[in-house]
Amino acid sequence: MAIAGFLFFPAVAMAEENAASLSAGADGRERNVMLNASDATKPREIQIGLPSEDVNVYENLLPVVYSSTVYQLARHWRSDASLGAVGLMNPMESAIRTGNIAYSIDCYSNVGQKEFKAIFNYRTNTFGWQNFDFNISGGYGDRWLYTASVYQNFDPGYFKVKFTDFSDRTQIFRAGLTGLFDGGRLTILYKFSKSNALGSMINSAPFIYAGDGSVGEIPGFPLGTTSYAPPGGEFEYMDVKDGKIKKGRWGDFTASFAHEITAHFDYGFNDGYKLDVNSKVLRAPHADYCDFGGSSIFETTPADMLYKEGEDSPYIGLAEGRRTWLHRGKVTNVLLTAEINKSLANHSLRLGLNQWYYHLDYYSSSFQWTGTVSPYPDILFKYNSDGTFSQFHGFNELSSEFTRGYENKAAIYFTDNWQITPKFNLYFGGRLEHYRMRASQIPYARYEGFHIGDVHSYTDDEGNMTTVRIEPRNVLKNKINYAATIQATYNFNRHFGLTADATVATRYPRINEYAGVGPTEMQYKRVTIPLIRAGFSYSNNLLDLTSMLTYIAKSNNIDQQNVTKPGTTQSQTTLLIYGIRTIGWTTSAEIHPFNRFNLHALLTLQRPTYDNYFIKSPFEGVPDLNANGNIVKEIPQVLIELDPSYQLNDKFRFWLSFRYFGKTYANLTNALFFNGRWETFGGVNWSVNKHLDLGCTIINFLNEKGASGTINGAELLSKEDSEIYKDYYMSGSYLRPFTVEFSATLKF
């Protein structure tokens, strides 16, 4: 999930209040944090200038999922009627309260109130999507509150997937009971989620790369509304845990479910102290998903000996080497956050504690196949030298993974918002965290036929042959992480002010980063993320303006990269450890030129670059890659947001949202790139009466069909060779197509 840019938090908060969204919270307000042009099921990823490590969503001061790398956020959380409030946590607060520098969604459960309330949300679109959620809440007597909610999603996607009925079929059920007592309350909530989502299995397509950053559609393959997934059938794979060849069907590896019990306790003391204690246990016995990838598209010849099923003559036409990863996981979270808050004179004090435990039992098996470049591609048969035919090969050669173990974070933190004078404010805080991780790791390079228990020979750096048995090794780490932040704001008058802040957070490699080859003892280094910002704000009756200069960096970033020999389907997996630095400037404005009209505008200019990024080429004839100083792939250098809205009267509100993402590089060498693109949304909200709200949203109303992300198979392509990719057939991800959505909300 790569994201980029940086936003000054007050501007973001105002944008959230003044733009519309695809999904409303329980209070009926719409928030553009859910306007996501790539995926309707996940929150928009707020940009800070680094590749995102995760989607950061916290509910009741606890992470919704401890890590989304195996048990994905969208499988367990949606913005629905069960939420009582949805907001944002800025990077400074997030660093102190969670240890992670990022804009984070900060939401709270609806636990009920003494009067009865009910809310029902319904959504549909022009592709047949059916989505509804409802919540009922109220009180019983003077001492009890209750809440219950249901979320149901029936999403067929933007094209028919022949091996299943829905691209996303997700169900979430919640129920809670709150006991009230003098000065406080105790809430117990139960949640069950079940999700079957296809994700990246269907989120790529072939297109024509023009060579100038633009893309064109392949005849007969409209982008965004055509399936590039096989129609169905059985496949073979090698189980990485035992080396046995097994059979499966597409869609068998996409289901997950989880049970969760949460307890919330809050109490207000007579002397002004307020205590909040939140804890939960989450158990996901199945956290499974399937990934698809690609390599290079090529024109087959009879010498390739590739055949369609049932045909005697070799297939002649376009084909692509395709990759599949089957992920199996079991996840347990035991989480507790406690905070004491106190307002004292001109100080707002917070003292907090995290005790977060995460257990992971995970493995993935991979295989490769060759498919036709067509809607519902055929999986081609390869004629082998021994006279047999096979469809699947390269078992576990690419990114097959395994890890079992836990990580535990025990942290104490504090913040103080100190209003020193009416004009001068100082916010500061610190975090100290003990991090313990125990993991099973398989620290060997992958090869075809890789599995636990296999015996394999490797050549070391000195040319000596070593034979090893592939078995997990135990890794145990005890480390100290820390975070600190300080922000000073001085308002010269009610119109003009200056602000500056500095934040730093550290961490060590996480358990999921040991699922692949993982870092060695020499590579196990502290990851440090510093963030420094300075700027000014200006406001009057017509304008609220904020402008900031920002520097952010990240050292020792760990990544597992599949690299392809340019122009072939030959691929290898390599472990990379590198840094990223971004410097930029952001200006955000809220403009109110006349009554009932509001415009939020934002401009970000930035330059994110790689630091200490080196890939030793695993392919003969392909040079090593030194990407130092290259622009980070997928991250634009120019970002623009324009969010106009007009409140016609008490009944009607019209809004638009334009997001411009500038030129982005599509591979590590910066040889290939995508031109800038606009992501567009618009709609109208009609408050019919106090019980009924109606809405209409148009997604991608400019009908842009641009591709995004990276270009498969071009990781090591040099700039000198980029000319061969003019009018070249490639595959990658793309924007959601033009879609009209309708919504209705009933409130009682």
LINRA-V159785 format. One line per field, one symbol per residue. ss: DSSP state (H for helix, E for strand, C for the rest). psi: psi as a letter, one per 40 degrees, with the letter a starting at -180 (. if undefined). burial: I if it has 9 or more other C-alpha atoms within 8 Angstrom, else O. Layout:
ss->???
psi->???
burial->???
This chain:
ss->CECCCCCCHHHHHHHHHHCCCCCECCCCCECHHHCCCCCCCCCCCCCCCCECCCCCEEECCEECCCCCCCCCHHHCCCCCCCEEEEEEECHHHHHHHHCCCCCEEEEEECCCCCCCEEEEEEEEECCCCEEEEEEEEEEECCCEEEEEEEEEEEECCCCCCCCCCCCEEEEEEEEEEEEEECCEEEEEEEEEEEEEECHHHCCCEEEEECCCCCEECECCECCCCCCCCCCCCEEEEECCCCCCEEEEECCCCCEEEEEEEEEEEEEECCCCCEEEEEEEEEEEEEECEEEEEEEEEEECCHHHCEECCCCCCCCCCEEEEEEEEEEEEEEEEEEEEEEEEEEECCEEEEEEEEEEEEEEEEEEEEEEEEEECCCCCCECEEECCCCCEECEECCCCCCCEEEEEEEEEEEEEEEEEEECCCCEEEEEEEEEEEEEEEEEECCCCCCCCCCCCCEEEEECCCCCEEEEECCCEEEEEEEEEEEEEEEEEEECCCCEEEEEEEEEEEECCCHHHHCCCCCCCCCCCCEEEEEEEEEEEEECCCEEEEEEEEEEEEEEEEEEEEEECCCCCCEEEEEEEEEEEEEEEEEEEEECCCCCEEEEEEEEEEEEEEECCEECCCCCCCCCEECCCCECCCCCCEEEEEEEEEECCCCEEEEEEEEEECCEECCCCCCCEECCEEEEEEEEEEECCCCEEEEEEEECCCCCCCEECCCCCCCCCCHHHHHHHCCEEEEEEECCCCEEEEEEEEEC
psi->ghiiaihhdddddddddeiiiehiadeeiiheeeghedheeiiihhheeihhdihhhhhfeihdhdhedchideeehihaeehdihaihidddddddeehhihhhhiiiheiidihiihhhhiiieeehhhiiihiiaihaeeiiiiiihhhhgheaeihhdeididhhhhhhiiihhhiiheaihhhhihhihhhidbedefiiiihheeeeiiiihheghheehheiieaiiiiihhedeeihiiiiheefeiiiiihhihhhihhideeihhhhhiihhhgehgiihiiiibihihiiddefhiiheidiihhahihhiihhhhhihhhhhihhhihihhhbfihihhihhghhhhhhiiiiiiiihiigihgiihihhhideeiiidiafhedhfhihihaiihhhiiiiihhhgdidehihhiiihhhhhhhhihigfiiiihehiheihihihadeeihhhihhiiihhhhhihiiiiihhhhhhdaedhiiiiihiiiiiiiiddeedadiiiddegihhhhihhiiaiihiadehhhhhiiihiihifhhihhhihhheiehiihihihiihhhiahhhiihhgdihehihhihhhhighiihfhhhhhehhehiihheheihhiehiehhhhhgiihgdaedhhiiihhhhhahiieidefdiihiiihhiiiaihhgdaedhhiihhhhfeefhfiiibihheedehiddeddeehfihiiaiiiiihihiiihhhh.
burial->OIIIIIIIOOIIIIIIIIIIIIIIIIIOOIIIIIIIIOOIOIIIOIIIIIOIOOIIIIIIIIIIIOOIOIIIIOIIOOIIIIIIIIOIIIIIOIIIIOIIIIIIIIIIIIIIIIOIIIIIIIIIIOIOIIIIIIIIIIIIOOIIIIIIIIIIIIIIIIIOIOIOOIIIIIIIIIIIIIIIOOOIIIIIIIIIIIIIIIIIIIOIIIIIIIIIIIIOIIOOIIIIOIIIIOIOOOIIIIIIOOIOOOOIIIOOIIIIIIIIIIIIIIIIIOOOIIIIIIIIIIIIIIIIIIIIOIIIIIOIIIOOIIIIOOOOOIIOOIIIIIIIIIIIIIIIIIIIIIIIIIIOOOIIIIIIIIIIIIIIIIIIIIIIIIIIIOIIIOIIIIIOOOOOOIIIOIIIIIIIIIIIIIIIIIIIIIIIIIIIOOIIIIIIIIIIIIIIIIIIIIIOOIIOIIIIIIOOOOIOOOOOOOOOOIOIOOIOOOOOIIIIIIIIIIIOOOIIIIIIIIIIIIIIIOIOIIIIIIIOOOOIOIIIIIIIIIIIIIIOOIIIIIIIIIIIIIIIIIOIOIIIIIOIIOIIIIIIIIIIIIIIIIIIIIIIOOOOIIIIIIIIIIIIIIIOIIIOIOOOOIOOIOIIOIIIIIIIIIIIIIIIIIIIOOIIIIIIIIIIIIIIIIIIIIIIIIIIIIIIIIIIIIIIOOIIIIIIIIIIIOOIIIIIIIIIIIIIIOIOOIOOIIOIIIIIIIIIIIIIIIIIIIIO
